[in-house]
Amino acid sequence: MLFSTLSLTIEKHFCNDVLIDIAVFSDSENCGSDVYKQNKATKTDCCKDEIDIIEGLSEITINPNDDLDFVQQQVLIAYIYSYIHLFEDFQDELIPHQYYSPPILIEDIHVLNETYLI
């Protein structure tokens, strides 16, 4: 939106077909030398300025649903709905064995039977 409404003025300063300065938001600087200002043979001014104007939009019209048919609108709505619900937060972490207390260990059965996992 910002760049579509932005207008620019680009100023270029040439001396003897040589680009001397380009300015976008300010005035371009002159040659500063009298040698470039007058052509010795014809005694005419050889410097020239070119101004390029890039105009932005003055009015913006937004019609998001006019260019999509009914099927495309339905697919777009379904995609947005599924994408929004893809990243839901977990409110509470479910711990199924939170209140379970393990049995009291009287003897270590693996050591008693001498059964070891290797």
C-alpha positions in Angstrom: 0.0 0.0 0.0 2.8 2.4 0.9 4.9 1.9 -2.2 1.9 1.9 -4.6 0.9 5.4 -3.4 4.5 6.8 -3.3 5.4 9.5 -5.9 9.0 10.2 -6.8 10.9 12.8 -8.8 14.3 11.9 -10.2 16.5 14.7 -11.5 19.5 14.1 -13.7 22.1 16.7 -14.7 24.2 16.1 -17.9 27.2 18.1 -19.2 28.3 17.2 -22.7 26.3 13.9 -22.6 28.1 12.9 -19.4 26.0 12.2 -16.3 27.1 14.5 -13.5 24.5 14.0 -10.8 21.3 12.1 -9.9 19.0 13.3 -7.2 15.9 11.6 -5.9 14.4 13.8 -3.2 16.5 16.9 -3.7 17.7 19.2 -6.5 20.6 17.9 -8.6 23.9 19.8 -8.4 25.3 21.7 -11.4 28.7 21.2 -12.9 30.2 24.1 -11.1 32.7 24.7 -13.8 32.4 27.3 -16.6 34.3 25.1 -18.9 31.3 22.7 -19.2 28.7 25.5 -19.2 29.6 26.8 -22.7 30.7 25.0 -25.7 33.7 26.9 -27.1 32.9 26.3 -30.7 29.2 27.3 -30.6 29.1 29.4 -27.5 25.9 27.7 -26.3 25.0 26.1 -23.1 25.9 22.4 -23.1 24.4 21.4 -19.8 20.9 19.9 -19.6 18.6 18.7 -16.8 16.2 15.8 -17.2 13.4 15.3 -14.7 11.6 11.9 -14.5 8.3 11.9 -12.5 7.0 8.6 -11.2 3.4 9.2 -9.9 1.8 6.8 -7.4 -1.9 5.9 -7.2 -4.1 8.6 -5.8 -7.1 6.3 -5.0 -6.9 2.7 -4.0 -9.9 0.4 -4.5 -9.8 -3.0 -2.7 -12.3 -5.6 -3.9 -10.9 -8.9 -2.6 -13.9 -11.1 -3.3 -14.8 -9.8 -6.8 -12.0 -11.7 -8.6 -12.6 -15.1 -7.0 -15.4 -17.4 -7.9 -17.4 -19.3 -5.3 -15.2 -22.5 -5.4 -12.0 -20.5 -5.0 -13.5 -18.6 -2.1 -14.5 -21.8 -0.4 -11.0 -23.3 -0.8 -9.4 -20.2 0.5 -11.6 -20.1 3.6 -10.9 -23.8 4.3 -7.2 -23.3 3.9 -7.2 -20.3 6.3 -9.3 -22.1 8.8 -7.1 -25.2 8.8 -3.9 -23.1 9.0 -5.2 -21.1 12.0 -6.2 -24.2 13.9 -2.9 -25.9 13.1 -1.0 -24.0 15.8 -3.2 -24.4 18.9 -1.7 -24.2 22.4 -1.9 -27.0 24.9 -3.6 -25.6 27.9 -2.7 -28.3 30.4 -0.2 -31.0 30.0 -1.8 -34.3 30.7 0.2 -36.6 33.1 -1.6 -39.9 33.3 0.5 -41.3 36.2 0.5 -38.1 38.3 -1.1 -39.6 41.4 0.3 -43.1 41.1 2.7 -44.2 43.8 5.0 -47.1 42.9 4.8 -50.3 44.9 7.2 -50.7 47.8 10.3 -52.6 46.7 11.1 -55.4 49.2 13.7 -57.3 47.3 15.3 -56.7 43.9 13.9 -59.5 41.9 16.5 -59.2 39.1 19.4 -59.5 41.4 17.6 -62.3 43.3 17.2 -64.4 40.2 20.5 -63.1 38.7 18.8 -62.0 35.5 20.6 -59.1 33.8 20.0 -57.4 30.6 23.0 -57.0 28.4 
